[in-house]
Amino acid sequence: MSRSVLYTSSPLLASKTPVWRSKFIVAMIALGFLGLAGRAAYVQVFGNAFFQRQGEVRFARTLELPANRGKIVDRNGLILASSVPAASIWAIPEDVDQDKPEVRAKLKQLAKLLDMPQAELQKKLADEDKTFVWIKRQLDWDVGQQIAALDIKGIYQRKEYKRQYPEGEAAAHVVGFTNVEDHGQEGMELAFDKELAGKPGSRRVIKDRLGRVVESVGETVPPVDGKDMQLSIDSKVQFFAYQKLRDQVAAHKAKAGSVVVLDAHTGELLALANYPSYVPDRRQNLTGEQLRNRALTDVFEPGSTMKPFTIGLALETGRVRPETIVDTTPGRINITGSTISDTHNYGVLTVEGVIQKSSNVGTTKLAMQMPAREMWETFSAAGFGQKPQLHFPGVVTGRLRPYKTWRPVEQATMSYGYGLSASLFQMARSYTVFANGGRVIPATMLKTAEPAVGVPVFSERTADQVRKMLQMAAGPGGTGQKAQTVGYSVGGKSGTARKQVGKSYASGKYRAWFTGMAPIDKPRIIVAVMIDEPSNGVFYGGAVAAPVFSEVVQQTLRMMGVQPDMAVKPQIVANAVEESL
């Protein structure tokens, strides 16, 4: 039998509840709903822009779409620098579960693929508070694919581009290199970085916490690829010049060396090589000695290679003719208490003989007949003391002091290359005066088909006369006999300058030069060579630098298809004349 329950008999239910309590509860609930509605209105309407921004900060990302960097090619279209896809590996350390045996095994394989000690990899992954860390950048693309196949949680990769330099160390100082962000750091990569780099695009996306793209938002801006650059360099000439320079530096146990090859008609730079050099895409242990583009950035006293300009001025002003007699007896001359000497007493010479024998005394006697201002103007017009108009980083001006400050002995020493300074590139360009009818032409590192417009320095007649003297200097009885080559006539001037250290000249340290042109009647190329501190017993420019000139001239003219103008190899006298220091 069921028993009925009297709810009113319960003391709790039977107690009287105040009316205000129920109304208070209802009011609180209503107030809560009202607060939620207000908050919703604030988030959705009044504060919508703020919360949108905060959401974007946390999850929206602008992905850069890299532009493909332009190629650098030589005058014949052969690639000197190009970009290839590369994989850059990154990680979220806190997501890499190294406690699992299978993950540890994969990490061991990863370290092997990265060519990285496993301890170094573990160090990068050690800080679990990190949400991003680069593991290694710009790996070969196929290596990146192998890493992706390992499928390690927390290890990701990004597609980038890296530069390749097929010509390696031979063209390193011309082409230069880029950094890991693909920005030019040296050479033409730096000089034309803006043109080569192009303009990156962008893509706005929403990402999750693992860096995965959830969706795209907004418009995608496509990248604009960089422009290709065609240089005036001939990669075959460049490689040959570098090879011969390297061998000569080694043979004479020299500190360094440089060679410059110019087209005598257009001013195009066909080759520019330095030794020591470096491999542009392998720079782990790169030193300043390897990096220096000595042909453009280093200046030194040019020595006897300046004598043709002094002689040229004397001829131009009508003070002398090629056959004018100059007495150099007794092989020395005193200028305001300072003695200037030749290596030998050459006695009576013609003006041609002064160049052929490289007489300091003869050059000084001619220089002292001329006002300092005339010499300064001629040297300046030929490019000395002037910054070369070459779009290339690190190009130096050299030094040529104002003529008003010259003392008589300084005028004398400048006439044969002491007291002023120039780079090897400036020296090569200055000799275009003698190859272009007395006009110095601008030089360029970009390919051009137009003949260069030069600035007059000498008359065509004077240029022809000096060129004949340069041929004598490189022939029998001259200081540069080893510059002669098979099939082509040459002319040039050797130079040997003591090396200045601080304010004085270092004992036993020299720079050997040779600058010249070929073929001599209608020059097509100008070649300048410098060997720094040869220390194998021979240091004269005619013995150390001239042989490099000879080999580079012969090979370059053959590559250019220039017809030989000599039937046989000229006779080289065993005991060549040594130039005066």
Secondary structure, DSSP 8 states (H G I E B T S, - for coil): ------GGGSHHHHS---HHHHHHHHHHHHHHHHHHHHHHHIIIIITHHHHHHHHHHHHEEEEEE------EE-TTS-EEEEEEEEEEEEE-GGG--TTSHHHHHHHHHHHHHHT--HHHHHHHT--TT-S-EEEEEEEEHHHHHHHHHH--TTEEEEEEEEEE-TTGGGSHHHH-EE-TTS-EEEHHHHHTHHHHH-B-EEEEEEE-TTS-EEEE-S--B--B----EEBS--HHHHHHHHHHHHHHHHHTT-SEEEEEEEETTT-BEEEEEEES--BTTB-TT--HHHH--HHHH--B--GGGGHHHHHHHHHHTTS--TT-EEE-TTSEEEETTEEEE-SS---EEEHHHHHHHT-HHHHHHHHTTS-HHHHHHHHHHTTTTS-----STT----B---GGG--HHHHHHHHTT-S-BB-HHHHHHHTHHHHTTTEE---BSB---S----EESS-HHHHHHHHHHHHHHTSTTSTTGGG--SS---EEEEEEEEEEETTEEEEEEEEEEEEEEESSSS--EEEEEEEE---SS---HHHHTHHHHHHHHHHHHHHTT-----SS-----SS------
